[in-house]
């Protein structure tokens, strides 16, 4: 069964209830036993259209004008202990005069970083992000970056050994990115789940490591397989996109630029029968010594479909 999100953005890899009865297989991982297995997440209370980034990687996107609340887990974007950055871009994308903005929009904002242990117990606040006490800027636009310290028992490669994609030829890079996205879209649309899992194997492995998910590997594997299979035959055309370099130059993706799906992944599936919209936000990197782009992070979300966007 599916837990359909309404306002709160849910990361499927944590909350989906599929595959709960399958026996789990433990993956062996070496951790620093002197360091606690901390989990970090961001509590969100925001207003208007926003994007949230951790370490220059987008983890949340909203194009609605009203208030939004929810949680985002951060560990798969924390590659090792040390300083981490959070950036918020909040803006009004409606025509002038069409938004009913409060006099002090920042009174409605709240962003807090929390930590828990691996069992999601012993919750502690790590940092409460501060906002200015000023009247709402008009036209409305707000951007800020904060830092917090993370302590984790792992050190994963992620995109550390990737090339700086901002230094490559723009046309050549875009050609490679589009070709890769077409390939991934076809895998999903044709139901080639095994090949899709192989393409994303490194990112999945690091997800398991960073979230201490070893004992639930089979559950994770079954969940993501079924979510990809659910999108078979429902992928929208690869269109209305722009190339986006992020991750401090090490990652690249394609995002939609049309108002209906602004800032979402270019990999979208729409299942009218189930009234469900799927988004597959995939970040690619290019390992040093290679000319091939490879997936390194993937978040699959689903929500109730809005058919006015068709």
HELIX and SHEET records of a PDB file:
HELIX    1   1 UNK A   12  UNK A   15  1                                   4    
HELIX    2   2 UNK A   75  UNK A   77  5                                   3    
HELIX    3   3 UNK A  105  UNK A  108  5                                   4    
HELIX    4   4 UNK A  165  UNK A  167  5                                   3    
HELIX    5   5 UNK A  170  UNK A  189  1                                  20    
HELIX    6   6 UNK A  193  UNK A  199  1                                   7    
HELIX    7   7 UNK A  201  UNK A  210  1                                  10    
HELIX    8   8 UNK A  214  UNK A  216  5                                   3    
HELIX    9   9 UNK A  217  UNK A  230  1                                  14    
HELIX   10  10 UNK A  259  UNK A  261  5                                   3    
HELIX   11  11 UNK A  307  UNK A  309  5                                   3    
SHEET    1   A 4 UNK A  67  UNK A  73  0                                        
SHEET    2   A 4 UNK A  39  UNK A  47 -1                                        
SHEET    3   A 4 UNK A 110  UNK A 116 -1                                        
SHEET    4   A 4 UNK A 124  UNK A 128 -1                                        
SHEET    1   B 4 UNK A  57  UNK A  62  0                                        
SHEET    2   B 4 UNK A  49  UNK A  54 -1                                        
SHEET    3   B 4 UNK A  82  UNK A  91 -1                                        
SHEET    4   B 4 UNK A 141  UNK A 150 -1                                        
SHEET    1   C 2 UNK A 241  UNK A 246  0                                        
SHEET    2   C 2 UNK A 251  UNK A 256 -1                                        
SHEET    1   D 3 UNK A 268  UNK A 271  0                                        
SHEET    2   D 3 UNK A 276  UNK A 285 -1                                        
SHEET    3   D 3 UNK A 294  UNK A 304 -1                                        
END                                                                             
